[in-house]
Amino acid sequence: MKVRMLGPHGDRLRAHAERWGVVLDERTIKTANALIAFGRRAADPVALKIVKDEGDEWRSGEIVRAFGGRGMLRALEFDDGAILLERLMPGESLVDVVLRGDDDEATSIVARIIAELSPDSPPSGVPTLAEWGRSFERYQSSGDDQIPKSVVDEAAAHFAELCNTQKDRRLLHGDLQHTNILFDDRRGWLAIDPKGVIGEREFEVCAFLRNPIQAPRFFTDLTAVERRLRLACDKARLSYERALRWVFAGAILSAIWGVEDDGFVRGDNPSLILARTVRPAIRN
């Protein structure tokens, strides 16, 4: 898609490219939330991302920069709603590793990245897990019954207790799953597109366990979930029991966000499926 066809967001794209000395090529990806253009700055391949509206990604440049390239791609420049990134090439997704039959290898890569993500102090205004957890109370008082009340209440109780007993809180990626991990010929597997949340590292396993959505057998079968989780926790040195409870509570939180964003959540939603799968394994 050509930049000149992208309207006012294209104007922002061109302005930031000029400001940061980027020569754009003709390939621009348009997503629901952003424009992503590719090009070069001097001899270096780069990606320029323009976030369309204020929201979770508006200050993503500050979050990427806080990780200093440790387990994550590097932010070269950033501004509110705009970020210039090193380009990962060829950019193979970790989804491909799972789909070609090597889920254990993919899980080991996720665990290694969790261990490698070593942030500096978080930027101001980054939410905490406790703040994310306020969605439980909003849902409980909303009157919506798409998610069974008993399940929401149980997940909310686990989430609150886990928040209150965290020991090593730090800046987390917050959405570390297969589509957000790409391969680079120079630097290996790296995380991209962090949401940014402050909490303990055990929470970081939540997103990958309900992914990739193209391979639902990995979150519909308890044996598969437990194998993945034990492998990840062993390699990243995480508490299995705490991680398992975060997985259940985090899955319900994700489903609640679906209701908040779209007004509905389908019964075959991967988060709900994962929650149903792991709920019997949790020790209350």
N, C-alpha and C positions, 0 to 999 in steps of 0.2 A: 504494500500500500504506500503510495507516494505521500510525502509530507504535506504537499500543497493541498491535498484532499482532506485533511484532518481538522479543518476548522480552527477555532480558537486554541484548542490544545496543541494543534500543529504550530501555531504562532509561538506558543511558549517553548515548544520543542526547538524551533529554529533559533529563538532568542538564546536559550541556554547553550545550544551547540556553538553559536558564535561566541558567547561569553567564555566558554571553556575550551575553545580552540579545537572543536571536533568537526571533522569532515564526514558528513553522513553519507551512507550509501542509499539506495532506493528502497531497502527493505525495512518496513516498520510494522510491528505487530500491534494490533489494537485489541486490548482485553476489556473486560467490564469496568475495570478500575484505572487502567493506565494505558499509556502509549510506550512502547519499547522500541527504540531505534538503534541501529548498529552503524558503526563507522570506525574511524581511526583518529587518534590524537597523536600527532607526529607519526612514529612507526608502530604505535601500540593499538591493538584492536580493543575497542571499548563498546559499552552498551549505555545508552542514555535513556533513563526511565522518567516519564512525566506522569505523576499521579493526577487524576482528573479532578477529584474533589477532596476536601478535608475529611480525614477519617483515620483509620488505623495505620495507613501507609504514608500519611502526609509528612511525618518526620522520620521516615525509615532510614534516611541517610545517616542520622545521628546514631541510630541503633547499630547499623552495619559498621560504622566507624568505631564504635565502642569495643567491637571484638578484635580489632587490629589485625584482621587477616588470619586469626588463629581459628582454624576450622571453618572459615567462612570466606567468601569472596571479598575483595577489598573495595571500599568506597574511595574514589579518587577526588571527587568534589561532591558537595551537596548543598541544597537550599531547601526551603519549605516546598514540598511538592515536587522536588526534582532531585535526581541523584545520578552521578556519572560513575559507572562501575567498570572494573576490569572485565573483559569478556572471556568467558570460559569456553574453550574450544577443545574438542568438538561439541561439548555441552550435552553429552549423553545423560539421560535421566536414570536415576536408580530404579525407576519402574521397570526399565528394560532388563535389568539384572534379575528381578523377580520373575518376569514373564518368560525369560529363557531358562528358568528352572533352577536358579541358585538363590533361593530365599535366605538360606543361612549366611551366605556371603553378603547379601544386602543388609541383613540384620547386623552383621559384624561391622559393616561400614557405618551404619547409623550409630552403633555404640561407640565406635572410634571417634566419630565427630562429636558426640556428646562429651566424651572425655577431652577432646581437643578444644572445644569452645571455652575460651578463658577470657572473659570480658574484663575491661576496665570498669570504673564506676559508671553506673547507668546514667543516661541523660535525665534531666529533670522531667517530671511529668509522666514517666513510664509507669503504667499501672502495676499493682501487685496482684498476686493470685487471689488474695482476699477481696480486692476490688472486683476482679472478674466474677468472683463467687456471688456477688450481689444479684446476679441474674437469677439465682435460685429463688430468692425472696420475691423478686418481681414476678416470676412465673407462678409461684405458689399463691400470690394474691391476685393473679390476673383472671382466675376463673377458667382458664383454658384446661382442657382435660385430654388433650391428644397424647400426652405422656402420662401413664398411670401415677396417681398421687403417691401411692406407697413407694414407687420407684424413685420419684423425685425427692421425697422426704428422706429416703435412705441415702441417696447420693448427696443431698445437701448436708446431712449429718457427717458423712465421711469427709466431704470437702472442707467443712468448717473445722473438724478435728485435726485434719492434716495441716491446714493452714496454721492452726494454733500451736503445732508441735514441730514446725520446721526448724532446722538447726543451721543450715548453711545456705542462706538466701543470696541469690546473685541474679544478674541479668540473664534471662533464658531466651532462646529463639522463640519458643511459644507455638510453633507450627512446623516442627521438624518431621516431615514425612517425605515420601519418595520423590514426589514431583519437585520438592524444594531442595534436592541434593543432586548436583550435576558433576560431571567429570571434566577435568581440564588436563590436557597433555602435560603441562608443566607442574601443576600443583596437586594433582590427584582429585579425589572426591571432596567437594566443598558444599556447604550450606548456602542457600540464597533466601531472599524474601523473609527475613525474620519479622514476626509480629512485635516482639519485645514485651516481656513481662518479668516481674521480679518474684522469684520463688526458689524452691529447692530443685536440685537436678532430677530427682525422681519423676517430677511432672513431665519432663522432656520426652518420655517414652510414649505419652498418650497418643499423639497424632499418628505416629508411624504404625501403631498397632491396628488402626482402622483403615489402613491403606496397604497396597494400592487398591482402589475400588474395582480395578479390572480383574482382581484375583480374590473374590470374596471368601474363598475357602480358608484364607488365612485369618479371618476374623469371625467366621461362623462355627469353627471347630475349637473347642476348649483346649484340646491337646496341642493344636497348632499354636494357639495364642500363648499357652504356658511355655512351650518350647522357645518361641521367639523371645518372650519376656525374660526367661531365665538366661538365655544366651546374651541378651543385651545387658542385663543387670550384672552378670558375671564379668563381662568385658569392660563395662563402664564403672564397675564397682559401686553399684547402687543397691539399695535395700529392696529386695524383691517384694516383700509384703507391703511396704509403703507404695511402691510403684504400682502394684496390682490394684490397690484401693484408688489411687489417682486415676488409673485407666478407667475404672468403672465410673467414678464421679465425673471425670473429665469428659467421658463419652456422653453422659446425660447433659452436662453443661453445653456441649457442642450441639446436641439436639435442641436444647432450649434456644440457643442462638439462631438455629434454623427457623424456629417459630417466630422469634423477634424480628428476623430479617424478612421472612417470606410469608408469615401468617400461618404456616402449616409445616408439618414434618411427616413424611411418608413412613409407613410401617417398615419399609425395606431400607430405610436410611442406615448407612453403615455404622454410624455412632450408636443408634438404638440396637442394632444387631450385636455389636461388640458388647454393649452393656448387658444385654440379655445373656450373652455367652459367658461372660466372666462373673456375673453376679453370684452364681452358686458356689464359686471357688473362694469367695471372700469370707474371712473369719470375722464375725461380728463381735 
